[in-house]
Amino acid sequence: MLSFKKNTKTLLFLQIYFLILTSIKCQTNTGNSFSVITPPEIIEEIEKINQIKSSEIPYRIGKFGDIPFGKTVLAMIFIEQQDDGSNYWCNYDTTKSPNELTTYASIYKEYLPMILVDQGQCSYSRKALNVQLRGGLSMLIVDDDNDLDNNDKYNVLDLRGNSIKIPSLIIPRNYGDLIKNYIQSQKIKREREKGSMPEPIIISVKFSAYNPDGTVEMNLFMSSDDVNAIYFFKEFENYKESLGKKLRFAPIYKYHTYASYKANNNVNDDQDDSPCFAKKETHYCSTNNTDLGIYNPRFVLMENLRQSCIFINFGLDFYWNYMIEFGNQCAKLDKPIFNEGCSIVSLYHIGFDPKNYTKIKNCMQDLIDFNSKVDDDYQLYNYRKVYEYPLITLNGIKFKGMWLPRTIFNSICTSFINDESICGSPQAKQLSKKLKVYPTSLIIIVIVFLFFFTLLLIICYRRVVYRSVEQTLIEKIQTETIRSIGKYNKVKTDKKKLKEEE
């Protein structure tokens, strides 16, 4: 009995110990996943390829379309041969919607129709646009190879991509052939069995889009006079520090073009009659902002250039500090001071050497005369179709949530960065801190102490029980002895009385 109790206690302590270690060291992998839910026949074939019991299929995400990052999507796969017998979907005139699309869509409303196409003949974006125009809400491309490492030939981002809203996925050829062969066999079966509907292929796709290098590229589309953008730097500062080198940030400044406005390529602010500067035949201009007391649009135009040059020449951290100080000094709604003088004061407050201001002025002139930064910013607004600003893009995807630093940070962690040390929940971080107070060696010592303490307690308990039993037995023996002697005396007395009576 003692041996059994000892083993039970030891097992219990070991279980607790390993549970604690597991909670400290294990992390959940929350990356992308692409798996087949049904039919079982395909799942079995996929497991043979994977050589493990898993229906996961390796895949990549296309470089265009609206990707539902942070969500899991259920989709149904369709195939349609074109008039020329191909499955390329390159020419709109020859593309046809799958025959079963309407029928299945009315029955399986919860699934996204996904059209399967082959690689080749044209770009992926062209195929996706044709799929979108023919009623497909997603596209699945079968690569020519079993390895997805060399599939960027057709996976290019071109101007056609701006019109594409559907997500696109790319899978290896061997997995794609399994899907195509199954659908073909089902079609043959349907022709034999008139009126029967083949079992559809249902897949589950989780979009997380972690960068291979574990970073997130954040672009802030803004203007130097936008209060929401300016205050963003102060409010997001702590999250920026948490992200560290995993954040790659770049500001994209807004410029307007008015051909009829007068242009002046001098970098001074005091050109009241010229709210623009000219690059070749384009006049880049800005607008006033009465909320900040700006009645000379050139102030905004020059501050855009100044901030760009601070970022280019002195790096992200210095630029970020400047933007916070610029918000504190110049962009105050109660008392705005929006001009070059206030900008210089902001620079000095963060330790800027006045001798280096000439470097900023020269950079501003270069942006007007030579550098393509202004042209690139202007084109990016058009290319990304940014009509309202400030706006943030994360890895090229527009952030559409609430304009709150916490919400933006959560979106980064949900969709782009798989790092528990950065993105762990506050509860998890608190638990981690508490667990770190007790090192593994101390946990082992405590477990060993408890084990031996319990063992000693059991031994002592046994001794106490033995003594109690022994004392009880003695008392019982004494009681029975007394009773026996009493009975004996009584019998003896009774016999004596009988003899006397006789």
C-alpha positions in Angstrom: 0.0 0.0 0.0 2.8 2.4 0.9 4.6 1.7 -2.4 1.4 2.3 -4.4 0.8 5.7 -2.6 4.4 6.7 -3.2 4.2 6.0 -7.0 0.8 7.8 -7.2 2.2 10.9 -5.6 5.4 10.9 -7.7 3.3 10.5 -10.9 1.1 13.4 -9.9 4.0 15.7 -9.2 5.7 14.8 -12.5 2.5 15.5 -14.4 2.3 19.0 -12.8 6.0 19.6 -13.5 5.8 18.7 -17.2 2.5 20.7 -17.5 4.3 23.8 -16.2 7.3 23.3 -18.6 4.9 22.8 -21.5 3.0 26.0 -20.7 6.3 27.9 -20.6 8.0 26.6 -23.8 5.2 25.6 -26.2 4.0 28.1 -28.8 1.1 27.7 -31.2 1.8 28.0 -34.9 -0.9 30.3 -36.3 0.4 30.6 -39.8 -1.3 30.0 -43.2 -3.1 26.8 -43.9 -4.8 25.3 -47.0 -6.6 21.9 -46.4 -9.2 19.8 -48.1 -12.3 19.1 -46.0 -14.1 16.8 -48.4 -14.2 14.4 -50.3 -12.3 11.6 -48.4 -10.8 10.2 -51.6 -8.8 13.3 -52.2 -7.8 13.6 -48.6 -6.4 10.0 -48.7 -4.3 10.9 -51.9 -3.0 14.1 -50.3 -1.9 12.2 -47.2 0.1 9.8 -49.4 1.9 12.8 -51.0 2.5 14.3 -47.5 3.5 11.0 -46.1 1.7 12.0 -42.9 -2.0 12.0 -41.9 -2.6 15.6 -43.0 -4.7 17.1 -45.8 -2.6 20.3 -45.9 -1.6 21.6 -49.3 1.4 24.0 -49.7 0.3 27.2 -51.4 1.1 30.9 -52.1 -1.0 34.0 -52.2 -1.3 36.1 -55.4 0.1 39.6 -55.3 -3.3 41.3 -56.0 -6.9 41.3 -55.0 -8.5 41.9 -51.6 -7.0 39.2 -49.3 -9.1 38.4 -46.2 -6.1 38.5 -43.8 -6.8 37.1 -40.4 -9.8 35.1 -41.6 -10.5 31.4 -42.5 -12.5 31.0 -45.8 -14.4 27.9 -46.9 -14.4 27.5 -50.7 -15.8 25.1 -53.3 -13.7 24.3 -56.4 -14.9 24.4 -60.0 -13.2 23.8 -63.3 -14.3 24.8 -66.8 -12.5 24.0 -70.1 -12.5 26.9 -72.5 -13.6 26.8 -76.2 -10.1 26.0 -77.3 -9.9 23.1 -74.8 -7.5 24.9 -72.5 -8.0 25.9 -68.9 -5.9 29.0 -69.0 -8.6 31.7 -68.8 -6.5 34.3 -70.7 -9.0 35.6 -73.2 -12.3 37.1 -72.0 -14.1 36.3 -75.3 -13.5 32.5 -74.8 -14.0 32.2 -71.1 -17.1 30.6 -69.8 -18.6 30.3 -66.3 -18.6 26.7 -65.0 -21.8 24.9 -65.8 -22.3 23.8 -62.2 -21.6 27.2 -60.7 -25.2 28.4 -60.6 -26.6 25.0 -59.3 -24.1 24.6 -56.5 -24.2 28.2 -55.5 -27.9 28.0 -54.7 -27.3 24.9 -52.6 -24.0 25.6 -50.9 -24.4 29.3 -50.2 -21.9 29.3 -47.3 -19.0 28.4 -49.6 -17.0 30.7 -51.8 -16.9 29.7 -55.5 -13.2 29.1 -56.4 -12.3 28.6 -60.1 -9.3 26.3 -60.8 -7.1 27.4 -63.7 -3.7 26.3 -65.1 -0.5 28.3 -65.2 0.7 29.6 -68.5 -0.1 31.7 -71.6 -0.7 35.0 -69.6 -0.2 36.7 -66.2 -2.0 35.5 -63.1 -3.7 38.9 -62.8 -5.2 38.6 -66.3 -6.6 35.2 -65.4 -8.0 36.5 -62.1 -9.8 39.4 -63.8 -11.5 37.0 -66.2 -12.5 34.7 -63.4 -13.9 37.7 -61.5 -15.9 38.8 -64.5 -17.4 35.3 -64.9 -18.7 35.0 -61.4 -15.8 33.4 -59.6 -15.1 34.9 -56.1 -11.7 33.3 -55.8 -9.1 31.7 -58.1 -6.9 28.6 -57.6 -3.9 28.3 -59.9 -2.1 25.0 -60.6 1.6 25.6 -60.9 3.6 23.9 -63.7 6.0 22.5 -61.1 5.7 20.6 -57.8 7.9 23.3 -56.2 6.5 26.8 -55.7 9.8 28.5 -55.3 10.1 29.5 -59.0 6.5 30.6 -59.8 7.0 34.4 -59.9 7.1 34.5 -63.7 3.3 35.0 -64.0 2.6 36.1 -60.4 3.3 39.8 -61.2 1.6 42.9 -60.0 0.6 45.0 -63.0 -1.9 47.8 -63.6 -4.6 45.2 -64.2 -4.3 44.2 -60.5 -6.0 47.4 -59.4 -9.4 46.1 -60.8 -9.1 42.7 -59.1 -11.0 42.2 -55.9 -10.9 38.4 -55.6 -8.1 36.5 -53.7 -5.9 34.2 -55.7 -4.0 31.1 -54.5 -1.2 29.0 -56.2 -0.7 25.3 -55.4 1.9 22.7 -56.8 1.1 20.7 -59.8 1.0 17.3 -58.1 -1.8 18.4 -55.7 -3.6 20.3 -58.5 -3.6 17.1 -60.7 -5.3 15.2 -57.9 -8.1 17.8 -57.8 -8.4 17.9 -61.6 -8.5 14.1 -61.9 -11.1 13.8 -59.3 -13.4 16.3 -60.9 -12.9 14.7 -64.3 -13.8 11.3 -62.8 -16.9 12.8 -61.2 -18.0 14.2 -64.6 -17.7 10.8 -66.2 -19.7 9.3 -63.3 -22.4 11.9 -63.7 -22.7 11.1 -67.4 -23.2 7.5 -66.6 -25.6 8.1 -63.8 -28.0 10.6 -65.3 -29.1 13.5 -63.1 -26.6 12.8 -60.2 -24.6 15.6 -58.8 -20.9 14.8 -58.0 -19.7 15.4 -54.5 -18.0 18.9 -54.4 -14.5 19.6 -53.3 -14.5 21.8 -50.2 -11.4 23.4 -49.0 -10.5 25.5 -45.9 -8.0 28.4 -46.3 -6.6 30.4 -43.4 -5.0 33.7 -44.5 -2.3 35.0 -42.2 0.3 36.2 -44.7 3.3 36.2 -42.5 6.3 37.6 -44.3 9.2 35.1 -44.8 11.5 37.5 -43.0 8.9 38.1 -40.2 8.5 41.8 -40.9 5.6 44.1 -41.8 5.9 47.0 -44.3 3.8 49.9 -43.1 3.2 52.8 -45.4 1.4 55.9 -44.0 -0.3 57.9 -46.8 -0.5 61.4 -45.3 0.1 65.1 -45.6 2.1 67.2 -43.1 -1.0 69.2 -42.2 -3.3 66.3 -41.3 -3.8 66.2 -37.5 -4.8 62.5 -37.4 -1.6 61.5 -39.2 0.6 63.8 -37.0 -0.9 62.6 -33.7 -0.6 59.0 -34.9 3.2 59.1 -34.3 2.8 59.9 -30.6 0.0 57.4 -30.1 1.7 54.6 -31.9 5.2 55.2 -30.4 5.0 52.4 -27.8 3.8 49.9 -30.4 6.6 50.9 -32.7 9.1 50.2 -30.0 7.5 46.8 -29.4 7.8 45.9 -33.1 11.4 47.1 -33.3 13.1 45.9 -36.5 10.1 43.9 -37.6 8.5 47.2 -38.6 9.5 48.7 -41.9 7.9 52.1 -42.1 7.8 54.8 -44.9 5.6 57.9 -45.2 3.9 58.6 -48.5 3.1 62.3 -48.9 0.1 63.7 -50.7 0.6 66.2 -53.6 -2.1 67.7 -55.8 -1.6 68.7 -59.4 -3.0 72.0 -60.8 -1.6 72.9 -64.2 -3.2 76.4 -64.0 -1.5 77.4 -60.7 1.8 79.3 -60.7 4.9 77.3 -59.8 8.0 78.4 -58.0 10.9 76.0 -57.5 12.4 78.0 -54.6 12.4 76.0 -51.3 11.4 79.1 -49.3 7.9 79.2 -47.6 7.1 82.8 -48.3 6.0 82.5 -51.9 2.3 83.5 -51.3 1.5 83.6 -55.0 2.9 80.2 -55.9 1.4 77.2 -54.0 3.2 74.7 -56.4 6.6 73.7 -57.7 7.2 72.2 -61.2 8.8 68.9 -62.2 8.9 68.8 -66.0 5.4 69.5 -67.1 3.7 68.6 -63.8 2.9 71.2 -61.1 2.8 69.7 -57.7 0.8 71.7 -55.3 -0.9 71.7 -51.9 -3.9 73.2 -50.2 -4.5 75.4 -47.2 -5.8 74.2 -43.9 -7.8 76.7 -41.9 -8.1 74.4 -38.9 -4.4 74.8 -38.4 -4.4 78.4 -39.4 -2.7 77.7 -42.7 -3.8 80.2 -45.4 -0.6 79.8 -47.5 -0.7 76.3 -49.1 3.0 76.5 -49.8 3.7 76.0 -46.1 2.2 72.5 -46.4 4.0 71.8 -49.6 7.4 72.7 -48.2 6.7 70.8 -44.9 6.0 67.7 -46.9 9.4 68.0 -48.6 11.1 68.8 -45.2 9.6 65.8 -43.5 10.6 63.6 -46.4 14.2 64.8 -46.2 14.4 64.3 -42.5 13.3 60.7 -43.1 15.7 60.2 -46.0 18.7 61.7 -44.3 18.3 60.9 -40.6 16.4 57.6 -40.5 13.2 56.4 -39.0 13.8 57.0 -35.3 14.9 60.6 -35.7 12.0 61.2 -38.1 9.5 59.7 -35.7 10.8 61.9 -32.8 10.6 64.9 -35.0 7.0 64.2 -36.0 6.0 63.9 -32.3 7.7 67.2 -31.5 6.2 68.8 -34.6 2.8 67.8 -33.4 3.5 69.2 -29.9 5.0 72.5 -31.2 3.4 73.3 -34.5 0.2 71.4 -35.1 -1.7 72.3 -32.0 -5.3 73.0 -32.7 -5.6 75.6 -30.0 -2.6 77.5 -31.1 -1.1 76.3 -34.4 2.2 77.7 -35.7 2.7 76.1 -39.1 5.8 77.4 -40.8 9.5 76.8 -41.3 10.4 78.6 -38.0 8.3 76.2 -36.0 9.8 73.3 -37.8 13.3 74.4 -36.9 12.3 74.8 -33.3 11.0 71.3 -33.3 14.3 70.0 -34.7 16.3 71.8 -32.0 14.1 70.4 -29.2 15.1 66.8 -30.2 18.8 67.6 -30.3 19.3 68.5 -34.0 22.6 70.3 -34.8 21.7 73.6 -36.6 24.7 73.1 -38.9 22.9 70.2 -40.5 19.8 72.2 -41.5 21.6 73.2 -44.8 21.6 69.4 -45.6 17.8 69.4 -45.2 17.4 72.5 -47.4 19.6 71.0 -50.1 17.7 67.8 -50.0 14.4 69.7 -50.4 15.8 71.4 -53.5 16.9 68.0 -54.9 13.4 66.6 -54.4 12.1 69.4 -56.6 14.8 69.3 -59.2 16.1 65.7 -59.5 14.9 63.1 -57.0 11.9 61.0 -58.0 10.5 60.7 -54.4 7.7 63.3 -55.1 6.8 61.5 -58.4 6.8 58.1 -56.7 4.6 59.4 -53.9 2.1 60.9 -56.3 2.0 57.7 -58.4 1.5 55.5 -55.3 -1.6 57.4 -54.4 -3.0 56.7 -57.8 -1.8 53.1 -58.0 -3.1 52.2 -54.6 -6.3 54.2 -55.3 -6.0 56.2 -52.1 -8.7 58.8 -52.3 -8.8 59.7 -48.6 -5.9 60.1 -46.2 -4.4 59.5 -43.8 -4.4 55.8 -44.7 -2.2 52.9 -43.7 -1.2 50.0 -45.8 0.3 46.8 -44.3 2.3 44.8 -46.8 0.5 46.6 -49.6 -3.0 45.9 -48.1 -5.2 48.8 -47.0 -5.9 48.9 -43.3 -9.7 49.3 -43.0 -10.2 49.0 -39.3 -10.7 51.8 -36.7 -8.0 54.4 -36.7 -6.6 53.4 -33.3 -3.0 52.4 -32.6 -4.1 49.4 -30.6 -6.4 48.2 -33.5 -3.6 48.7 -36.0 -1.1 46.8 -33.8 -3.6 43.9 -33.3 -4.1 43.7 -37.1 -0.3 43.5 -37.6 -0.1 40.7 -35.1 -3.2 38.9 -36.3 -2.2 38.8 -40.0 1.5 39.6 -40.5 3.8 38.8 -37.6 4.1 35.4 -36.0 6.1 36.4 -32.8 4.6 35.6 -29.4 7.2 37.7 -27.6 5.8 40.8 -29.4 2.2 39.9 -30.1 1.4 37.8 -27.0 -1.8 38.8 -25.2 -1.4 40.8 -22.0 -2.6 37.8 -20.0 0.0 35.6 -21.6 2.7 38.1 -20.9 1.7 38.4 -17.3 1.7 34.7 -17.0 5.1 34.5 -18.6 6.5 37.1 -16.2 5.1 35.2 -13.2 6.5 31.9 -14.4 9.9 33.4 -15.0 10.1 34.3 -11.3 10.4 30.6 -10.6 13.3 29.0 -12.6 13.2 25.4 -13.5 15.8 24.4 -10.9 13.7 25.9 -8.2 10.6 24.0 -9.4 12.6 20.7 -9.3 13.8 21.5 -5.8 10.2 22.2 -4.6 8.9 19.0 -6.2 11.6 16.9 -4.6 11.0 18.6 -1.3 7.3 17.9 -1.5 7.9 14.3 -2.5 10.1 13.6 0.5 7.9 15.6 2.8 4.9 13.5 1.7 6.9 10.3 2.0 8.0 11.3 5.6 4.4 12.2 6.4 3.2 8.7 5.3 5.9 7.0 7.3 5.0 9.0 10.4 1.3 8.4 9.8 2.0 4.6 9.7 3.8 4.8 13.0 1.0 6.7 14.6 -1.5 4.2 13.2 0.5 1.3 14.5 0.8 2.8 18.0 -2.9 3.6 18.0 -3.8 0.0 17.0 -1.4 -1.4 19.6 -2.9 0.7 22.3 -6.4 -0.2 21.3 -5.5 -3.9 21.3 -4.0 -3.6 24.8 -7.0 -1.8 26.1 -9.3 -4.5 24.6 -7.2 -7.3 26.1 -7.3 -5.7 29.5 -11.0 -5.1 29.3 -11.7 -8.7 28.2 -9.4 -10.0 31.0 -11.2 -7.9 33.6 -14.6 -9.1 32.3 -13.3 -12.7 32.3 -12.0 -12.4 35.9 -15.3 -10.8 36.9 -17.3 -13.6 35.4 -15.1 -16.2 37.0 -15.5 -14.6 40.4 -19.2 -14.5 40.0 -19.4 -18.1 39.0 -17.2 -19.1 41.9 -19.5 -17.0 44.3 -22.6 -18.7 42.8 -21.2 -22.2 43.3 -20.2 -21.3 46.9 -23.8 -20.1 47.6 -25.3 -23.3 46.2 -23.0 -25.5 48.4 -24.1 -23.4 51.5 -27.7 -23.8 50.7 -27.3 -27.5 50.3 
